[in-house]
Amino acid sequence: MNAFPIAPGHEISGFVRAVGNKVNKFKVGDKVGIGCMVDSCGKCDLCKKGLENYCPQMTQTYGSPFPEGRGKNFKGAEGNHTNGGYTNAIVANEKFVFSIPDSMDMKYAGVLLCAGITTFSPLNRHIKQKGGGKGKKVAIVGFGGLGQMAVKIAKAMNVDSVTILSRNEKKKADADRMGCEYLVHTNEEELGKVTRTFDVVLDTVAAPHDIAKMTSILNVDGTWVLLGAIGQPFEISALQLLFNRISIEGSLIGGVPETQEMLDFCAKHKIVPEYEVIDATKADAHFKALMAGTAGADRKVIDISTLTAMFG
């Protein structure tokens, strides 16, 4: 399918403008958000368990072919690809629309529906649902948009400590400000000092890196959670897993119930993302800084209205 032209964007917050005659969950004027998915089959075991994000028929918010048989209100969408939030309006099934708590500022809510739920979901499984964070130590590989959210959520779950693993010292000041330990994982001596230390490691890096070298930092029964979509296979010895009884798993966003749980949790603990709004003309420079590992831990959000300065 040719997915162009396309409107991307899957971190969406806004107000309800109109509702269908069968909508019971929302009313006009409500604060709402839409995340990374807008549909699933609704019938499989995964959907029934609230794991719509793993449904084989899960439809992403943009770039996915819209499925057939979703009702007369969506007939016009069938056979076309979905479009996201870089628009002035979006229509979605109420099941995949989330209530934004009254205490949460709208400008923060959108980011939580991707970076927030992506980091909340594994911490929810491995920390919150297993008795909380007391006695648990968490490490986070990579300290960008996902990493900073993971820090705040882990701390709100009362873990004993959070340690950032980064490839250089350039983000140490950000880690200090957020009350984290900091370790340069390319330094083998530093890495050796934390052997069998961490119960959960969230790996947010989407570029190839030496995961096998770092798994020694996991405690017995520890879990290494891959959140970054690394585009190539990597090697790890079975002996590393056998002799340390550790696990390596992947994790997507959460399902519908867990996403709402995350929003409510973040509102309760006043967890918001950190970001800087930038002019579109500065986007290229910030992208290069990201690739070089010199960007800060905060996100960079482009003011779309400044695109006219680039293209006239």
Residue frames relative to the residue before (quaternion, step in Angstrom):
aa qw qx qy qz dx dy dz
M 1.0000 0.0000 0.0000 0.0000 0.00 0.00 0.00
N 0.3649 -0.7023 0.5662 0.2302 3.55 -0.99 0.85
A 0.1729 -0.8340 0.5211 0.0555 3.59 -0.41 1.26
F 0.6234 0.5101 -0.3601 0.4707 3.58 1.14 0.48
P 0.5088 -0.1982 -0.8370 0.0344 1.53 -2.02 1.46
I 0.1399 -0.8015 0.5804 0.0338 3.53 -1.17 0.63
A 0.2573 -0.7077 0.6306 0.1879 3.55 -1.25 0.55
P 0.2108 -0.7940 0.5558 0.1274 3.63 -0.38 1.14
G 0.4408 0.7066 -0.4961 0.2455 3.56 -1.28 -0.30
H 0.1187 0.8031 -0.5749 0.1021 3.58 -0.54 1.18
E 0.5955 0.4606 -0.4002 0.5225 3.58 1.12 0.66
I 0.1296 0.8567 -0.4668 0.1773 3.51 0.39 1.34
S 0.0740 0.7645 -0.6395 0.0325 3.56 -0.96 0.87
G 0.1989 0.7781 -0.5729 0.1638 3.55 -1.05 0.73
F 0.5288 -0.6095 0.4844 0.3380 3.54 -1.30 -0.36
V 0.5240 -0.6308 0.4714 0.3246 3.57 -1.08 0.71
R 0.2333 -0.7824 0.5669 0.1096 3.56 -0.81 1.08
A 0.7929 -0.0544 0.0871 0.6006 3.56 1.04 -0.82
V 0.1552 -0.7768 0.6025 0.0976 3.58 -1.19 0.52
G 0.5121 -0.6307 0.4880 0.3190 3.56 -1.20 0.57
N 0.6444 -0.5704 0.3501 0.3699 3.55 -1.23 0.40
K 0.6916 0.4307 -0.2913 0.5013 3.61 1.25 -0.10
V 0.4774 0.6691 -0.4373 0.3649 3.59 1.28 0.15
N 0.0995 -0.8152 0.5703 0.0185 3.55 -0.78 1.07
K 0.6316 0.6047 -0.3055 0.3768 3.53 1.21 -0.59
F 0.8141 0.1785 -0.0527 0.5501 3.59 1.08 -0.72
K 0.1678 -0.7429 0.6328 0.1395 3.51 -1.37 0.26
V 0.6779 -0.4804 0.3579 0.4261 3.57 -1.23 0.37
G 0.7707 0.3371 -0.2704 0.4683 3.54 -0.94 0.97
D 0.5130 0.6552 -0.4214 0.3605 3.60 1.22 -0.28
K 0.4363 -0.6500 0.5569 0.2775 3.56 -1.23 0.62
V 0.0854 0.8234 -0.5502 0.1099 3.58 -0.58 1.11
G 0.1549 -0.7745 0.6032 0.1110 3.52 -1.34 0.22
I 0.1692 -0.7356 0.6446 0.1217 3.53 -1.34 0.41
G 0.2625 -0.7949 0.5334 0.1215 3.55 -0.93 0.95
C 0.8470 -0.2423 0.1730 0.4404 3.53 -1.08 -0.84
M 0.7768 0.2492 -0.1646 0.5544 3.62 1.18 -0.15
V 0.1937 -0.7967 0.5666 0.0817 3.54 -1.19 0.64
D 0.8063 0.1113 -0.0646 0.5773 3.60 1.23 0.00
S 0.0599 0.7411 -0.6686 -0.0105 3.53 -1.39 0.34
C 0.6989 -0.4863 0.2948 0.4337 3.59 -1.21 0.19
G 0.3099 -0.7911 0.4762 0.2267 3.58 1.11 -0.64
K 0.7145 0.4663 -0.2385 0.4639 3.59 1.25 -0.15
C 0.6259 0.5664 -0.3519 0.4043 3.59 1.05 -0.59
D 0.6962 -0.4735 0.3360 0.4220 3.57 -1.30 0.26
L 0.6316 0.5434 -0.3366 0.4388 3.56 1.03 -0.75
C 0.6561 0.5002 -0.3070 0.4744 3.58 0.93 -0.86
K 0.6660 0.5103 -0.3010 0.4531 3.57 0.98 -0.85
K 0.6824 0.4616 -0.2752 0.4955 3.58 1.22 -0.49
G 0.5333 -0.6317 0.4095 0.3859 3.59 1.26 -0.03
L 0.5501 0.5798 -0.4019 0.4468 3.55 1.21 0.56
E 0.0516 0.8468 -0.5244 0.0729 3.56 0.92 0.98
N 0.5880 0.6053 -0.3592 0.3986 3.59 1.14 -0.57
Y 0.7261 0.3843 -0.2353 0.5193 3.60 1.23 -0.40
C 0.3873 0.7163 -0.4849 0.3189 3.59 1.25 0.14
P 0.5098 -0.6616 0.4475 0.3197 3.63 -0.86 0.88
Q 0.7294 0.3839 -0.2323 0.5164 3.60 1.20 -0.46
M 0.2746 0.7669 -0.5301 0.2355 3.58 1.16 0.47
T 0.2097 -0.7816 0.5805 0.0903 3.57 -0.88 0.99
Q 0.3525 -0.7495 0.5230 0.2011 3.56 -0.67 1.10
T 0.6567 -0.5648 0.3434 0.3631 3.53 -1.17 0.67
Y 0.7950 -0.0023 -0.0438 0.6050 3.58 1.10 -0.52
G 0.7863 0.3649 -0.2588 0.4261 3.53 -1.19 0.65
S 0.6228 0.5165 -0.3541 0.4690 3.62 1.25 0.06
P 0.5033 -0.6030 0.5004 0.3642 3.61 -1.08 0.58
F 0.3740 -0.7240 0.5220 0.2519 3.59 -0.79 0.92
P 0.4323 -0.7445 0.4452 0.2462 3.61 -0.70 1.05
E 0.5064 -0.6259 0.5012 0.3171 3.52 -1.31 0.35
G 0.7771 0.4056 -0.2548 0.4082 3.52 -1.32 0.25
R 0.4959 0.6681 -0.4288 0.3519 3.58 1.12 0.51
G 0.7184 -0.4447 0.2490 0.4735 3.58 1.18 0.40
K 0.6627 -0.5527 0.3440 0.3700 3.54 -1.24 0.55
N 0.6125 0.5689 -0.3611 0.4131 3.59 1.08 -0.57
F 0.7467 0.3701 -0.2032 0.5140 3.58 1.22 -0.47
K 0.3096 0.7798 -0.4958 0.2242 3.59 1.25 0.24
G 0.6766 0.5180 -0.2972 0.4307 3.57 0.93 -0.85
A 0.6543 0.5225 -0.3081 0.4517 3.56 1.25 -0.39
E 0.5338 0.6604 -0.4016 0.3429 3.58 1.15 -0.54
G 0.8020 0.2612 -0.2138 0.4928 3.54 -0.91 0.97
N 0.6650 0.4356 -0.2969 0.5290 3.57 1.31 -0.12
H 0.4984 -0.6259 0.4886 0.3480 3.56 -1.22 0.31
T 0.5484 -0.6116 0.4618 0.3345 3.55 -1.20 0.55
N 0.2067 -0.7504 0.6161 0.1210 3.53 -1.25 0.57
G 0.4144 -0.7703 0.4525 0.1738 3.52 -1.01 0.89
G 0.8176 -0.3828 0.2359 0.3596 3.47 -1.35 -0.47
Y 0.5304 0.6021 -0.4424 0.4007 3.61 1.18 0.05
T 0.5235 0.5795 -0.4100 0.4712 3.53 0.88 1.08
N 0.5566 -0.6122 0.4276 0.3642 3.58 -1.22 0.10
A 0.7929 0.0796 -0.0731 0.5998 3.62 1.26 -0.03
I 0.0353 -0.7711 0.6349 0.0334 3.56 -1.24 0.51
V 0.2401 -0.7561 0.5954 0.1273 3.57 -1.08 0.80
A 0.0986 0.8075 -0.5733 0.0976 3.59 -0.85 0.93
N 0.6073 -0.5150 0.4647 0.3873 3.51 -1.35 0.38
E 0.5389 -0.6678 0.4013 0.3204 3.60 -0.80 0.98
K 0.5708 0.6099 -0.3873 0.3902 3.60 1.13 -0.56
F 0.7528 0.3805 -0.1944 0.5007 3.56 1.09 -0.72
V 0.5548 0.5288 -0.4077 0.4963 3.53 1.26 0.53
F 0.2237 -0.8176 0.5252 0.0747 3.58 -0.85 0.99
S 0.4560 -0.6647 0.5235 0.2760 3.54 -1.14 0.71
I 0.2427 -0.7515 0.5965 0.1436 3.56 -0.84 0.99
P 0.4828 -0.6936 0.4458 0.2950 3.60 -0.64 1.08
D 0.6151 -0.5924 0.3835 0.3516 3.57 -1.06 0.79
S 0.6968 0.4981 -0.2780 0.4348 3.58 1.02 -0.79
M 0.6314 0.5563 -0.3292 0.4283 3.59 1.25 -0.26
D 0.4295 -0.6888 0.5277 0.2502 3.55 -0.92 0.98
M 0.5396 -0.6665 0.4158 0.3029 3.58 -0.83 1.00
K 0.6436 0.5585 -0.3422 0.3959 3.58 0.99 -0.74
Y 0.6878 0.4602 -0.2840 0.4843 3.60 1.24 -0.33
A 0.5817 0.6637 -0.3639 0.2979 3.55 1.08 -0.73
G 0.6246 0.5834 -0.3485 0.3848 3.58 0.92 -0.87
V 0.6717 0.5092 -0.3019 0.4455 3.58 0.85 -0.98
L 0.6164 0.5632 -0.3494 0.4252 3.59 1.04 -0.70
L 0.6584 0.5435 -0.3083 0.4196 3.59 1.11 -0.64
C 0.7069 0.2913 -0.2764 0.5822 3.57 1.29 0.19
A 0.7721 0.3433 -0.1985 0.4966 3.58 0.34 -1.23
G 0.6477 0.5379 -0.3229 0.4323 3.57 1.01 -0.77
I 0.7315 0.4157 -0.2469 0.4808 3.58 0.75 -1.00
T 0.6005 0.5704 -0.3647 0.4254 3.62 1.07 -0.62
T 0.7305 0.3833 -0.2351 0.5140 3.59 1.02 -0.73
F 0.6091 0.5609 -0.3551 0.4339 3.60 1.09 -0.64
S 0.6439 0.5823 -0.3384 0.3630 3.59 0.84 -0.96
P 0.7239 0.3958 -0.2863 0.4872 3.68 0.70 -0.86
L 0.6318 0.5128 -0.3431 0.4691 3.61 1.05 -0.63
N 0.5968 0.5532 -0.3471 0.4662 3.56 1.14 -0.62
R 0.6837 0.4951 -0.2752 0.4601 3.59 0.91 -0.98
H 0.8096 0.3464 -0.1403 0.4526 3.53 0.73 -1.14
I 0.7569 0.3278 -0.1977 0.5297 3.61 1.17 -0.38
K 0.7645 0.4087 -0.2326 0.4408 3.58 0.37 -1.24
Q 0.7410 0.4157 -0.2309 0.4741 3.59 0.85 -0.94
K 0.6891 0.4322 -0.2801 0.5099 3.60 1.26 -0.10
G 0.7779 -0.3882 0.1783 0.4609 3.53 0.96 0.89
G 0.6169 -0.5721 0.3493 0.4125 3.58 1.22 0.11
G 0.6887 -0.5658 0.3232 0.3180 3.50 -1.35 0.17
K 0.4415 0.7057 -0.4686 0.2958 3.60 1.19 -0.16
G 0.8162 0.1970 -0.1799 0.5124 3.55 -0.77 1.10
K 0.6428 0.5255 -0.3157 0.4593 3.60 1.28 -0.07
K 0.1597 -0.7648 0.6187 0.0818 3.54 -1.14 0.77
V 0.1497 -0.7997 0.5808 0.0285 3.54 -0.87 1.06
A 0.1071 -0.7623 0.6341 0.0738 3.54 -1.13 0.74
I 0.1659 -0.7797 0.5997 0.0703 3.54 -1.12 0.71
V 0.2165 -0.7669 0.5940 0.1105 3.56 -0.73 1.11
G 0.7729 0.2180 -0.2121 0.5568 3.56 -0.59 1.18
F 0.0776 -0.8279 0.5553 -0.0160 3.56 -0.83 0.99
G 0.3348 0.7173 -0.5314 0.3015 3.51 0.61 1.23
G 0.8462 -0.1302 0.1081 0.5053 3.55 -1.04 -0.82
L 0.6802 0.4489 -0.2827 0.5058 3.60 1.00 -0.79
G 0.6533 0.5587 -0.3142 0.4029 3.55 0.89 -0.95
Q 0.6840 0.4804 -0.3050 0.4565 3.58 0.87 -0.89
M 0.6280 0.5140 -0.3438 0.4724 3.60 1.07 -0.65
A 0.6315 0.5399 -0.3295 0.4485 3.59 0.99 -0.83
V 0.6168 0.5477 -0.3418 0.4503 3.58 0.99 -0.80
K 0.7122 0.4711 -0.2692 0.4454 3.57 0.74 -1.08
I 0.6727 0.4898 -0.3034 0.4642 3.58 0.95 -0.84
A 0.6488 0.5140 -0.3227 0.4591 3.60 0.94 -0.85
K 0.6551 0.5076 -0.3142 0.4631 3.57 0.95 -0.83
A 0.6497 0.5125 -0.3157 0.4643 3.58 1.05 -0.78
M 0.6598 0.4730 -0.3021 0.4997 3.59 1.24 -0.40
N 0.4720 -0.7419 0.3825 0.2837 3.56 1.38 0.30
V 0.2047 0.7664 -0.5755 0.1988 3.57 0.91 0.88
D 0.6210 -0.5712 0.3863 0.3727 3.57 -1.18 0.50
S 0.8030 -0.1095 0.0943 0.5782 3.56 1.00 -0.79
V 0.1791 -0.7370 0.6396 0.1248 3.54 -1.32 0.47
T 0.0732 -0.7970 0.5996 0.0023 3.56 -0.83 1.03
I 0.2814 -0.7417 0.5888 0.1547 3.54 -0.98 0.93
L 0.1359 -0.7514 0.6399 0.0864 3.56 -1.00 0.91
S 0.0584 0.8048 -0.5830 0.0947 3.55 -0.56 1.18
R 0.5819 -0.6276 0.3928 0.3365 3.58 -1.20 0.41
N 0.7895 0.0928 -0.0734 0.6023 3.60 1.25 -0.22
E 0.6673 -0.5384 0.3626 0.3651 3.58 -1.32 0.03
K 0.4772 0.7579 -0.3908 0.2125 3.58 1.24 -0.31
K 0.7355 0.3771 -0.2422 0.5081 3.61 1.18 -0.32
K 0.3330 0.7788 -0.4803 0.2277 3.57 1.26 0.22
A 0.6283 0.5431 -0.3443 0.4379 3.60 0.98 -0.79
D 0.6345 0.5163 -0.3295 0.4715 3.59 1.04 -0.75
A 0.6502 0.5137 -0.3140 0.4634 3.59 0.99 -0.84
D 0.6329 0.5261 -0.3253 0.4658 3.58 0.99 -0.84
R 0.6581 0.5249 -0.3059 0.4448 3.57 0.93 -0.91
M 0.7357 0.3950 -0.2218 0.5035 3.57 1.07 -0.74
G 0.5436 -0.6767 0.3723 0.3285 3.58 1.27 0.26
C 0.4864 0.6613 -0.4274 0.3787 3.57 1.10 0.73
E 0.4731 -0.5769 0.5667 0.3497 3.49 -1.35 0.31
Y 0.1870 -0.7904 0.5769 0.0870 3.59 -1.18 0.48
L 0.0065 0.8007 -0.5961 0.0593 3.54 -0.90 0.98
V 0.3105 -0.7276 0.5821 0.1878 3.58 -0.95 0.89
H 0.2941 -0.8201 0.4635 0.1615 3.58 -0.25 1.26
T 0.5859 0.5546 -0.3852 0.4480 3.60 1.22 -0.15
N 0.6131 0.5116 -0.3412 0.4960 3.59 1.31 -0.12
E 0.3285 -0.7969 0.4735 0.1813 3.59 -0.20 1.28
E 0.6090 0.5517 -0.3557 0.4452 3.60 1.08 -0.64
E 0.6621 0.4890 -0.3020 0.4809 3.60 0.95 -0.88
L 0.6412 0.5347 -0.3206 0.4475 3.56 0.97 -0.86
G 0.6512 0.5440 -0.3067 0.4312 3.57 1.01 -0.85
K 0.6231 0.5714 -0.3342 0.4166 3.59 1.13 -0.59
V 0.7520 0.3557 -0.2026 0.5165 3.59 1.18 -0.42
T 0.2025 0.7896 -0.5433 0.2008 3.59 1.11 0.67
R 0.8488 0.0161 -0.0627 0.5247 3.59 -0.93 0.96
T 0.3743 0.7465 -0.4653 0.2934 3.56 0.84 1.00
F 0.8104 0.3489 -0.1388 0.4497 3.59 0.81 -1.03
D 0.4149 -0.7138 0.5197 0.2196 3.52 -1.10 0.83
V 0.7835 0.0593 -0.0137 0.6184 3.58 1.12 -0.73
V 0.0673 -0.7587 0.6466 0.0430 3.55 -1.04 0.85
L 0.1660 -0.7544 0.6281 0.0937 3.55 -0.83 1.03
D 0.1462 -0.7948 0.5874 0.0424 3.56 -0.60 1.20
T 0.1188 -0.8469 0.5181 0.0137 3.57 -0.23 1.31
V 0.5219 0.6768 -0.3971 0.3344 3.58 1.28 -0.15
A 0.2524 -0.7990 0.5346 0.1102 3.57 -0.81 1.05
A 0.6227 0.5040 -0.3440 0.4898 3.60 1.27 0.10
P 0.6361 -0.5378 0.3722 0.4093 3.64 -1.13 0.52
H 0.1520 0.7605 -0.6205 0.1162 3.60 -0.98 0.89
D 0.5984 -0.6225 0.3874 0.3231 3.55 -1.20 0.59
I 0.1378 -0.8244 0.5469 0.0463 3.57 0.16 1.30
A 0.6196 0.5741 -0.3498 0.4053 3.59 0.94 -0.86
K 0.6521 0.5282 -0.3174 0.4416 3.58 0.97 -0.81
M 0.7380 0.4568 -0.2282 0.4412 3.58 1.07 -0.74
T 0.5366 0.6660 -0.4159 0.3089 3.63 1.10 -0.42
S 0.5142 0.6505 -0.4177 0.3714 3.60 1.21 -0.28
I 0.6082 0.5721 -0.3629 0.4136 3.61 1.16 -0.37
L 0.5569 0.6044 -0.3938 0.4117 3.60 1.26 -0.21
N 0.4361 -0.6605 0.5482 0.2701 3.53 -1.09 0.79
V 0.6470 -0.4612 0.4007 0.4562 3.59 -1.26 0.16
D 0.8041 0.1656 -0.2078 0.5318 3.56 -0.89 1.09
G 0.4256 0.7045 -0.4645 0.3268 3.59 1.22 0.30
T 0.2663 -0.7674 0.5687 0.1294 3.54 -1.27 0.48
W 0.2163 -0.7372 0.6306 0.1101 3.53 -0.99 0.99
V 0.1210 -0.8233 0.5541 0.0232 3.58 -0.50 1.20
L 0.2461 -0.7729 0.5723 0.1208 3.55 -0.65 1.16
L 0.0677 -0.7965 0.6008 0.0046 3.56 -0.73 1.13
G 0.6558 0.4966 -0.3022 0.4816 3.57 1.18 -0.54
A 0.3840 -0.7300 0.5230 0.2149 3.56 -0.90 0.96
I 0.1044 -0.8114 0.5747 0.0195 3.55 0.16 1.32
G 0.3826 -0.7982 0.4334 0.1695 3.55 -0.67 1.14
Q 0.7589 0.2863 -0.2060 0.5475 3.60 1.18 0.22
P 0.5936 -0.5840 0.4025 0.3802 3.62 -1.13 0.52
F 0.1349 -0.7644 0.6193 0.1179 3.57 -1.27 0.37
E 0.4390 -0.7077 0.4975 0.2428 3.56 -1.18 0.58
I 0.0870 0.7481 -0.6576 0.0184 3.51 -1.27 0.60
S 0.4525 -0.6991 0.4863 0.2646 3.55 -1.01 0.82
A 0.5144 -0.6312 0.4866 0.3166 3.56 -1.04 0.79
L 0.5891 0.5876 -0.3676 0.4154 3.60 1.11 -0.62
Q 0.6041 0.5569 -0.3580 0.4435 3.58 1.07 -0.67
L 0.6794 0.4739 -0.2794 0.4855 3.55 1.02 -0.82
L 0.6773 0.5256 -0.2946 0.4221 3.58 0.92 -0.96
F 0.7662 0.4060 -0.2138 0.4499 3.56 0.72 -1.05
N 0.7341 0.3629 -0.2335 0.5242 3.60 1.23 -0.15
R 0.2706 -0.7895 0.4949 0.2419 3.58 1.35 -0.20
I 0.3552 0.7168 -0.5081 0.3191 3.50 0.73 1.17
S 0.2808 -0.7571 0.5702 0.1512 3.56 -1.26 0.42
I 0.1569 -0.7345 0.6489 0.1218 3.51 -1.26 0.57
E 0.0467 0.8128 -0.5758 0.0752 3.57 -0.71 1.05
G 0.3543 -0.6907 0.5780 0.2518 3.53 -1.33 0.26
S 0.0689 -0.8010 0.5940 0.0297 3.56 -1.19 0.44
L 0.2600 -0.7477 0.5938 0.1439 3.54 -1.00 0.95
I 0.7226 -0.2885 0.3217 0.5395 3.53 -1.19 -0.66
G 0.5436 -0.5960 0.4543 0.3780 3.60 -1.21 -0.05
G 0.5942 -0.5434 0.4447 0.3923 3.52 -1.33 0.08
V 0.7682 -0.3781 0.2521 0.4510 3.56 -1.32 -0.04
P 0.6994 0.4560 -0.3148 0.4515 3.68 0.68 -0.91
E 0.6792 0.4983 -0.2996 0.4480 3.58 0.93 -0.88
T 0.6148 0.5476 -0.3511 0.4459 3.59 1.07 -0.64
Q 0.6561 0.4803 -0.3138 0.4903 3.57 0.98 -0.78
E 0.6050 0.5517 -0.3412 0.4617 3.57 1.09 -0.75
M 0.6461 0.5279 -0.3129 0.4539 3.57 0.99 -0.88
L 0.6501 0.5157 -0.3210 0.4565 3.60 0.90 -0.89
D 0.6735 0.4882 -0.2940 0.4708 3.57 0.92 -0.89
F 0.6290 0.5336 -0.3221 0.4646 3.59 1.05 -0.80
C 0.6827 0.4849 -0.2878 0.4647 3.58 0.87 -0.94
A 0.6284 0.5200 -0.3374 0.4700 3.58 1.04 -0.71
K 0.6527 0.5295 -0.3071 0.4464 3.57 0.93 -0.92
H 0.7793 0.3327 -0.1605 0.5062 3.58 0.94 -0.93
K 0.4285 -0.7349 0.4351 0.2950 3.58 1.32 0.25
I 0.3008 0.7502 -0.5180 0.2801 3.56 0.96 0.98
V 0.0944 0.7830 -0.6070 0.0979 3.57 -0.70 1.09
P 0.5164 -0.6311 0.4684 0.3401 3.61 -1.12 0.53
E 0.3471 -0.7001 0.5794 0.2317 3.54 -1.25 0.45
Y 0.1711 0.7968 -0.5662 0.1233 3.56 -0.79 0.95
E 0.2876 -0.7194 0.6078 0.1742 3.50 -1.37 0.37
V 0.3307 -0.7225 0.5711 0.2062 3.57 -0.88 0.92
I 0.0647 -0.8196 0.5693 -0.0025 3.56 -0.76 1.08
D 0.5676 -0.5559 0.4906 0.3580 3.51 -1.35 0.38
A 0.5841 -0.6084 0.4081 0.3493 3.59 -1.02 0.77
T 0.6179 0.5642 -0.3470 0.4235 3.60 1.09 -0.61
K 0.6791 0.4758 -0.2893 0.4783 3.61 1.23 -0.34
A 0.4240 0.7443 -0.4446 0.2618 3.57 1.26 -0.13
D 0.6558 0.5285 -0.3243 0.4307 3.60 0.90 -0.89
A 0.6524 0.5141 -0.3148 0.4593 3.59 0.95 -0.85
H 0.6736 0.4812 -0.3010 0.4733 3.59 0.97 -0.80
F 0.6077 0.5398 -0.3583 0.4594 3.59 1.07 -0.63
K 0.6539 0.5069 -0.3072 0.4702 3.58 0.98 -0.83
A 0.6336 0.5201 -0.3266 0.4706 3.59 1.06 -0.74
L 0.6140 0.5453 -0.3341 0.4627 3.56 1.08 -0.74
M 0.6774 0.4920 -0.2881 0.4649 3.57 0.89 -0.95
A 0.7063 0.4613 -0.2562 0.4719 3.58 1.08 -0.74
G 0.4692 -0.6931 0.4315 0.3365 3.58 1.26 -0.18
T 0.5549 0.6209 -0.3853 0.3978 3.58 1.22 0.40
A 0.4886 0.6510 -0.4461 0.3721 3.59 1.25 0.02
G 0.5399 -0.6209 0.4580 0.3364 3.57 -1.17 0.53
A 0.6635 -0.5128 0.3704 0.3996 3.55 -1.34 0.03
D 0.6109 0.5603 -0.3644 0.4244 3.60 1.17 -0.36
R 0.5235 -0.6218 0.4803 0.3296 3.55 -1.24 0.49
K 0.2775 -0.7054 0.6182 0.2080 3.51 -1.32 0.35
V 0.1050 -0.8059 0.5826 0.0057 3.55 -0.63 1.18
I 0.3292 -0.7691 0.5185 0.1768 3.58 -0.66 1.13
D 0.3598 -0.6848 0.5949 0.2185 3.53 -1.00 0.91
I 0.3534 -0.7890 0.4635 0.1944 3.57 -0.19 1.32
S 0.5958 0.5864 -0.3687 0.4065 3.60 1.10 -0.57
T 0.6494 0.5286 -0.3255 0.4392 3.61 1.20 -0.39
L 0.4219 0.7095 -0.4692 0.3139 3.60 1.24 0.03
T 0.5860 0.6007 -0.3714 0.3973 3.59 1.08 -0.63
A 0.6134 0.5557 -0.3493 0.4392 3.58 1.15 -0.59
M 0.6703 0.4856 -0.2934 0.4784 3.58 1.21 -0.52
F 0.8180 0.2707 -0.1041 0.4967 3.56 0.90 -0.90
G 0.5200 -0.6982 0.3807 0.3118 3.58 1.27 0.02
